[in-house]
């Protein structure tokens, strides 16, 4: 399964050949000669899996056709980590409208939560790398804020315990 994912990535960046590291030397030699002859070479036993994966990717990509322009805008912002309120402000629509769009998106792309929707958007290249970096930054900031909150709660709890001890 992972081998096919690597193969697809390799093909996306333009490699001319792909064989697995445990291949026979005769297969490597055959691949080299084909590539030198201007052809592509993919290890034959990977082709059925590659075709199946590409077919499933096409089905996923076809789901994009059913989304409206506005739903695509909302999905990109969901994938970028924005809340419904933030999306509503960005698109100048009501938060309830955002919720309706998200519900429609979930049905059309056959997912049940925001994380699955975000994964769908990322896999279908709807989200720019800069947006993913911004999202990672938001997650980091939120995590730091939560850590500080927990630290404050622990400190207050210890302070309460000390005050109770001094009152006794």
Beta strands, then each sheet from edge to edge (+ up, - down):
strand 1: 17-18
strand 2: 41-42
sheet 1: 1+ 2+
end
